[in-house]
Amino acid sequence: MRATDRDERLLAAFATLADTLVADYDVVELLQMLVDTCSEILDVAAVGLLLADPQSGTLDLVASTSEESRIVETMQLGAEAGPCIEAFRTGEVVAVPDIANDSRWPEFRATTLEQGFASVHAVPMRLRTTTIGALNLFGTSPGDLDPRDRQAAQALADVATIGILHERSFRATDVLREQLQGALNSRVVIEQAKGVIAHMHGVEMDEAFQSLRGYARSHREPLGDVARAVVERTIQI
């Protein structure tokens, strides 16, 4: 991608995020937009996002761009170890430019290499001293993330974080917790809906998710509500 095209798409992404945050918005859709934007604009192969449970503080997978990155993210949660969790705990970017030669997280290394990824950079979603999650940027070849891409990824993550933490700033803290909890709960239902669609139409999970998301967008309904309707069999996609 030419530098001018990249910059234009990056500006458009920030504008879209800003527009999304002006009115009421679907947190899950916002975070899915974030990972999709990173995947399209940055020099990475796949992106996954972990969000902290406001009650327990544990991380849950909320958005990703491929089933492969989902597998790695899920493995991180099970092992409670990996660059994304480290980025969340420290609030700092964690770079693993050559997974094959990094011995910090053996289970993560094995699973990631099996999925065809060779590098990963974890970017915290933080505002000052508050960190609510982290992005994982996966590459299929070894190497450091371009400094401009790293800066852009952090900026995009910061915008989303600010939006979540400051949405309706007059609202009480318990409302914010409910919003984040709602995003996590919606993700569970979305996974169930993907399975229903994939089974009914004999398609892969990625295609099932795109169908689900496309229906929600075209009908201007929250993604979680549409997923719940699919699971309850009140609509068919």
Residue pairs with C-beta under 8 A, 6 or more apart in sequence:
1 9
1 41
6 41
9 40
9 41
10 41
10 152
13 37
13 41
13 156
14 155
14 156
14 159
16 33
16 37
17 30
17 33
17 34
17 37
17 156
17 159
17 160
17 163
18 159
20 29
20 30
20 33
20 163
21 30
21 159
21 163
21 167
25 163
25 167
26 222
26 223
26 224
27 164
27 179
27 180
27 182
27 183
27 186
28 62
28 63
28 183
28 186
28 187
28 190
28 222
28 223
28 224
29 213
29 216
29 222
29 223
30 160
30 163
30 164
31 49
31 51
31 62
31 63
31 160
31 183
32 63
32 213
32 223
34 49
34 63
34 135
34 156
34 157
34 160
35 47
35 48
35 49
35 63
35 64
35 65
35 135
36 47
36 65
37 156
38 44
38 47
38 135
38 137
38 153
38 156
39 45
39 46
39 47
39 65
41 152
42 137
42 145
42 149
42 152
42 153
43 139
43 145
43 146
43 149
44 121
44 137
44 138
44 139
44 145
44 149
45 117
45 138
45 139
45 140
46 64
46 65
46 66
46 68
46 69
46 117
46 138
47 64
47 65
47 69
47 135
47 136
47 137
47 138
48 61
48 63
48 64
48 65
48 69
48 70
48 72
48 73
48 84
48 135
48 136
48 138
49 61
49 62
49 63
49 64
49 125
49 133
49 134
49 135
49 136
50 59
50 60
50 61
50 62
50 73
50 76
50 77
50 84
50 85
50 88
50 133
50 134
50 136
51 59
51 60
51 62
51 125
51 132
51 133
51 180
51 183
51 184
52 58
52 59
52 60
52 88
52 131
52 132
52 133
52 180
53 59
53 60
53 180
53 181
53 184
54 176
54 177
54 180
54 181
55 177
55 181
58 77
59 76
59 77
59 84
59 85
59 88
59 133
59 134
60 77
60 184
60 187
61 70
61 73
61 74
61 77
61 187
62 133
62 183
62 184
62 187
64 70
64 73
66 206
67 204
67 205
67 206
68 115
68 116
68 117
68 138
69 115
69 117
69 136
69 138
71 111
71 115
72 82
72 108
72 111
72 112
72 115
72 117
72 136
72 138
73 84
73 136
75 82
75 107
75 108
75 111
76 82
76 84
76 85
76 108
77 85
79 105
79 107
79 108
81 105
81 107
81 108
82 105
82 108
82 122
83 94
83 95
83 96
83 105
83 108
83 120
83 121
83 122
83 136
84 94
84 122
84 134
84 135
84 136
85 134
86 94
86 122
87 93
87 94
87 122
87 123
87 124
87 134
88 124
88 131
88 133
88 134
90 124
91 124
91 126
91 129
91 131
92 124
93 121
93 122
93 123
93 124
93 150
93 154
94 121
94 122
95 121
95 122
95 144
95 145
96 102
96 104
96 119
96 120
96 121
96 122
97 119
97 142
97 143
97 144
97 145
98 118
98 119
98 142
98 143
99 109
99 112
99 113
99 117
99 118
99 119
99 120
99 142
100 109
100 113
100 118
100 142
102 109
103 109
112 120
112 138
116 140
117 138
117 139
117 140
118 139
118 140
118 141
118 142
119 138
119 139
119 141
119 142
119 143
119 144
119 145
120 136
120 137
120 138
120 139
121 136
121 137
121 139
121 144
121 145
121 150
121 153
122 134
122 135
122 136
122 137
123 134
123 135
123 137
123 150
123 153
123 154
123 157
124 131
124 133
124 134
124 157
125 131
125 132
125 133
125 134
125 135
125 157
125 158
125 160
125 161
126 132
126 157
126 158
126 161
127 158
127 161
127 162
127 165
130 165
132 161
132 164
132 165
132 180
133 161
135 153
135 157
137 145
137 149
137 153
139 145
145 153
164 176
164 179
164 180
165 176
167 176
167 179
168 175
182 224
185 224
186 222
186 223
186 224
186 227
189 224
189 227
189 228
189 231
190 209
190 212
190 223
190 224
190 227
192 227
192 231
193 208
193 212
193 226
193 227
193 228
193 230
193 231
194 205
194 208
194 209
194 212
194 227
195 205
195 208
196 230
196 231
197 203
197 208
197 211
197 212
197 230
197 237
198 204
198 205
198 207
198 208
200 236
201 208
201 211
203 211
211 237
212 223
212 226
212 227
212 230
212 237
213 223
215 221
215 226
215 235
215 237
216 222
216 223
216 225
216 226
219 226
226 235
226 237
229 235
230 236
230 237
